[in-house]
Amino acid sequence: MSLRKDFIERAAEQFAAAIASILKARKEKRYADARNHIRDTALTVLGMEYGALVLADAESTSRLLGTAARTRMLAKLVREDGELMREQGDPLTADSRFLLSLELYLEAISLGLNPDTEDATAIAELRTLIDVTALSERHQRMLSQA
């Protein structure tokens, strides 16, 4: 097995385990632990600080991440962060995270992601959680084509 393929498989396994840990902590209302898992996952799997990744717009962030797979991973992390914010009574931050998550999914698609059933479900759910008119014109066009 090539080193690159081995690295990608390990990153995917690590990410799946991290998402499971985030979901478990959220279910158990251990919000600080869930947030720590999000930050740790961004650093270990994506190689960047979570706070820095959510500061820029989705297009710039996806270029920085470089691949559809990495952009998709961040979209999932950002959505989980939105869910945490909503459960903790911070709807404004939750809404901004849901918006960014949807934009990141659209950027991943533009980078070549072929959305699976889980992605399609996430995109559909995010569309119901946000005001779609808040999307940039570019992302509105992308959404209408998705």
C-alpha positions in Angstrom: 0.0 0.0 0.0 1.3 3.4 -0.9 2.2 5.8 1.9 -0.2 8.4 0.6 -3.1 5.9 0.6 -2.2 4.7 4.0 -2.1 8.3 5.3 -5.5 9.1 3.8 -7.1 5.9 5.3 -5.6 6.7 8.7 -6.9 10.3 8.6 -10.4 9.0 7.6 -10.4 6.5 10.4 -9.2 9.1 12.9 -11.8 11.6 11.7 -14.6 9.0 12.0 -13.6 8.2 15.6 -13.4 11.9 16.4 -16.9 12.5 15.1 -18.2 9.6 17.2 -16.5 11.1 20.2 -18.1 14.5 19.5 -21.5 13.0 19.1 -21.2 11.0 22.3 -20.0 14.0 24.3 -22.9 16.1 22.9 -25.4 13.5 23.7 -24.1 13.3 27.3 -24.2 17.2 27.4 -20.4 17.3 27.9 -20.2 20.4 25.8 -16.7 21.4 26.8 -15.4 18.0 25.9 -17.2 18.1 22.5 -15.7 21.5 21.7 -12.2 20.2 22.7 -12.7 17.2 20.4 -13.6 19.6 17.5 -10.5 21.7 18.1 -8.3 18.7 18.5 -9.6 17.1 15.4 -9.1 20.2 13.3 -5.5 20.3 14.5 -4.6 16.6 14.2 -6.6 15.7 11.1 -6.6 19.0 9.2 -3.4 20.3 10.6 -4.8 23.8 11.5 -6.4 25.6 14.4 -10.1 25.4 14.3 -10.5 29.0 15.3 -8.5 30.2 12.3 -10.4 27.9 9.9 -13.8 29.5 10.8 -12.6 33.1 10.6 -12.3 33.2 6.8 -14.9 32.7 4.2 -15.6 29.2 2.9 -14.0 29.8 -0.5 -10.7 31.0 1.0 -10.7 28.2 3.7 -11.4 25.5 1.1 -8.4 26.8 -1.0 -6.3 26.7 2.1 -7.4 23.1 2.9 -6.7 22.1 -0.7 -8.9 19.1 -1.2 -12.6 18.2 -1.3 -12.1 15.6 1.4 -10.5 18.0 3.8 -13.1 20.7 3.1 -15.9 18.1 3.7 -14.3 17.2 7.0 -14.3 20.8 8.1 -17.9 21.2 7.0 -18.9 18.3 9.3 -16.9 19.8 12.2 -18.4 23.2 11.7 -21.9 21.7 11.7 -21.3 19.9 14.9 -20.1 23.1 16.4 -23.3 24.8 15.3 -25.3 22.0 17.0 -23.3 22.6 20.2 -24.0 26.3 20.0 -27.7 25.8 19.5 -27.9 23.3 22.4 -26.1 25.8 24.6 -28.6 28.6 23.8 -26.4 30.6 21.3 -28.6 30.7 18.2 -26.6 33.5 16.5 -23.4 31.6 16.6 -25.2 28.4 15.7 -26.7 30.0 12.6 -23.3 31.4 11.5 -21.8 27.9 11.9 -24.7 26.3 9.9 -24.2 28.8 7.1 -20.5 28.2 7.0 -21.0 24.5 7.0 -23.3 24.6 4.0 -20.9 26.9 2.2 -18.0 24.5 2.9 -20.1 21.6 1.6 -20.7 23.6 -1.6 -17.0 24.3 -1.9 -16.1 20.7 -1.4 -18.5 19.8 -4.3 -16.8 22.5 -6.5 -13.5 20.8 -5.7 -14.8 17.5 -6.9 -16.7 15.9 -4.0 -19.3 13.5 -5.2 -21.8 13.8 -2.3 -22.8 10.6 -0.7 -26.2 10.0 1.0 -24.8 11.4 4.3 -23.6 14.6 2.6 -26.9 15.1 0.7 -28.8 14.7 3.9 -26.6 17.1 5.7 -26.9 19.7 2.9 -30.7 19.3 2.9 -30.9 19.7 6.7 -28.6 22.7 6.6 -30.8 24.4 4.0 -33.7 24.1 6.5 -31.7 25.6 9.3 -30.5 28.8 7.6 -31.8 31.7 5.6 -30.6 30.7 2.2 -30.6 34.4 1.1 -27.7 34.9 3.6 -25.5 32.8 1.2 -23.2 34.7 -1.1 -24.5 35.0 -4.7 -21.9 32.5 -5.7 -23.0 30.0 -3.1 -26.7 30.6 -4.0 -25.9 29.6 -7.6 -23.9 26.6 -6.5 -26.8 25.5 -4.3 -29.3 25.8 -7.1 -27.1 23.6 -9.2 -26.5 21.0 -6.5 
